[in-house]
Amino acid sequence: MEVYRVTPPKPPADRRADAPEPTAAPEATPTPSLTIDALGRKCPIPIIMLAERIGEVPVGHVVAVLADDPAAQTDVPAWCGLKSQEFITSTSLSGEGWAFLVRRSY
């Protein structure tokens, strides 16, 4: 007597269509190659300092801009968009202000 399989066998769980997507590990925050301390300076000075010094790091490296002027929260990402540089993230500093990470794109 022959036995016929009615349903095809299921592939291993990691290849099944109904298997959950593998979760990617969160990316670590990159280490800056250059830190620009613009604490205590009003905008647009942090942007001017960034524009003057971003060329000091190789393409693909990260610059940190430390600033405590609230305008920097919008100005740094906007400058990155205008200048085709990659805005990575901003984090709050343990006092006042923020650290903005920018990756040099060209």
VEXRO-191098 format. One record per residue: x, y, z of N, C-alpha, C in turn; residue in one letter. Coordinates in steps of 0.2 Angstrom, whole numbers, plus 5000, padded with zeros to 4 digits. Example, Ala and Ser with C-alpha at 12.3 -4.5 7.8 and 13.67 -1.06 7.14 Angstrom:
506649725039506249785039506649845039A506449895035506849955036506450005039S
END
This chain:
500449945000500050005000500450065000M500350114995500750174995500350234999E500750275002500550335006500650395002V500150435000500250494997500150555002Y500550605001500550655006500050705003R499550725007499050775004499250845005V499650865010499950935010500650935010T500950985006501650985006502050995012P502650965013502950985020503051055021P503151075027503251145028504051155028K504251215025504951225026505151245033P505751245035505951265042505751335043P505651345050505251415052505651475049A506251475048506651535046506551545038D506251505035506051515028505351515026R504951505031504151505030503951575029R503451585025503151645023502851675030A502551635034502151655040502651665046D503351655045503851665050503951735051A504051755058504151835059504751855056P504851915054505451945051505951945056E506551925054507151935059507152005062P507352015068507452085071508152105070T508252155067508952185066509152215073A509752205074510052235080510052305079A509952345084509952415084510652445082P510752485078511352515076511652555082E512352545083512652585088512752655086A512752705090512852775089513552775087T513752805081514452815078514852855083P515452845083515952885087516152945082T516053005085516253065080517053065080P517253085074517953095072518153165074S517653215075517753285077517153305081L517353345086516753375090516853445090T516353485089516353555088515953575094I516253615099515953635105515653705104D514953715102514653775101514153795107A514353765113513853775119513953855120L513453885122513453955123513454005118G513453975112513454015105512654015103R512454075100511854075097511854055090K511354035087511254015080511254085076C511654085071511854035067512554015068P512954035073513654015075513753945075I513353895078513453825077513453795070P513053825066513053805059513653835055I513853895057514453915053515053875055I515153865062515653815064515653755061M515053725060515053655057515253665049L514953715046515153725039515853735038A516253765042516953785042517353725043E517153675047517553625050517353555047R516853545044516653475042517153445037I517453495033517953465028518653435032G518653445038519253415042519253345043E518653315042518553245043518453205036V518653145035518553115029517853095027P517653095021517053075019516853005022V516253005025515952945029516052955036G516453005038516553005046516053055049H516053055055515553085059515753145063V515453205063515553265066515053275072V515253285078514753305083514753375084A514153405084514053475086513753485093V514053515098513753525104513453595104L512753595105512453665105511953665110A511753725113511253735118510753785116D510853815110510253865108509753815105D509153825107508553785104508453795097P508653845094508653845086509053795083A509553775086510053725083509653655082A509053645085508753585084508353585077Q508253635075507953635068508553655063T508953705065509453725060509953675058D510153625062510653575060510353535055V509853495057509553455052509353495045P509153555046508953595039509653605035A510153625039510853635035511053575032W510953515035511153445032510753435026C510153445026509753435020509953485014G510053545016510253595011510953585008L511453555012512053545010512253465008K511753425008511753355006512253315011S512253335017512553295022512053255026Q512253205029511853155033511753175040E511153195042510953205049510853135052F511253115057511153055060510653055066I510753095071510353095077510553155081T510153175086510253215091510153185098S510553195103510453175109510453225114T510153225120510153275125510753265129S511053325130511653315135511453315142L511953295146511753295153511653355157S511753415154511553475157511053505153G511253555149510853585144511153575137E510753575133510953565126510853495123G511153495117511153435113511753415109W511853355108512453335103512153315097A512253345091512053325085512553295081F512353235078512853195074512753205067L513253225063513253235056513753195052V513553155047514053115043514153155037R514853165036515053195030514953155024R514553175019514353145013514753155007S515153205006515553225001516153265003Y
END
